[in-house]
């Protein structure tokens, strides 16, 4: 896992200047998930939220059809994505635990995001929605999803 230098997330300019995968993997994953659902390059996907236990950081939002998931890594088997996330945080913070919940709020609505301690699209240095659209558009979704499905089936 990638760990950002202290202070990066609070500095809007430094945060904005991160590479896309780091930007969407560390603090703007909900924007990427919201844009994916808006663009709907594949059907049958919904968003899920890894919600850490009280007192821990490490939340993450991705989209999934139940078998495969899409986030800043691209496509992967859903269970492997969750396991990777849990391993990374629990290695760094002993006792770390979380639950996975289906997202039942608008991932691009500032008021709803702020109520969950996340930034809305208008609270970044620049608008992250076009950046997320470019990120999603660069993926061959059908091909990447087939590869992730094969991986998920072989590890089931």
C-alpha positions, -999 to +999 in steps of 0.1 A: +000+000+000+010+036-006+012+059+024+012+096+018+035+120+035+020+138+066+001+169+057-005+160+020-043+154+024-048+188+041-028+208+015-052+211-014-025+219-040-002+190-030-032+167-029-044+178-063-009+173-078-007+137-068-008+111-096-044+100-104-041+066-088-028+081-055-054+109-057-083+086-062-069+060-038-063+083-009-092+107-003-111+109-035-122+072-040-158+082-035-156+107-064-142+080-086-170+056-076-197+082-081-184+090-115-182+053-125-218+049-115-228+080-134-210+069-165-220+032-161-194+016-184-207-017-171-242-025-157-251-041-124-226-022-103-233-005-070-210+012-045-197-003-012-180+015+017-153+000+039-161+017+072-134+014+099-143+007+135-145+037+159-111+054+163-095+041+131-089+057+097-089+038+065-123+041+049-126+032+012-153+033-014-154+012-046-180-001-070-188-038-074-212-062-090-207-086-060-180-106-077-156-080-091-148-045-080-134-013-096-114+014-078-081+033-083-064-001-090-087-008-118-107-041-118-101-069-093-119-097-075-141-080-049-129-103-021-092-097-030-097-059-030-112-061+005-085-085+018-058-062+004-073-032+021-077-049+054-042-064+053-026-030+046-044-011+074-042-039+100-004-043+094+001-006+101-025-003+129-028-034+150-065-041+159-078-023+128-111-037+117-140-025+095-173-034+081-184-033+045-217-015+038-236-008+006-236+029-001-270+045+002-261+081-005-251+103-035-213+100-039-212+134-057-234+154-033-213+176-011-239+178+017-243+141+019-205+135+017-197+161+044-222+144+067-199+113+064-167+133+068-158+132+031-151+161+008-176+171-019-165+177-055-165+214-049-141+212-020-110+202-039-085+226-054-102+220-088-132+199-099-123+162-095-153+150-116-137+157-150-105+141-137-124+110-126-142+109-160-109+108-178-096+081-155-127+059-160-126+066-198-091+053-201-101+018-192-111-010-215-139-020-191-151-052-209-116-066-212-105-057-177-137-070-162-134-103-180-098-107-166-110-098-131-139-123-134-115-151-144-093-143-115-122-142-091-135-176-104-101-192-100-098-180-064-133-188-053 
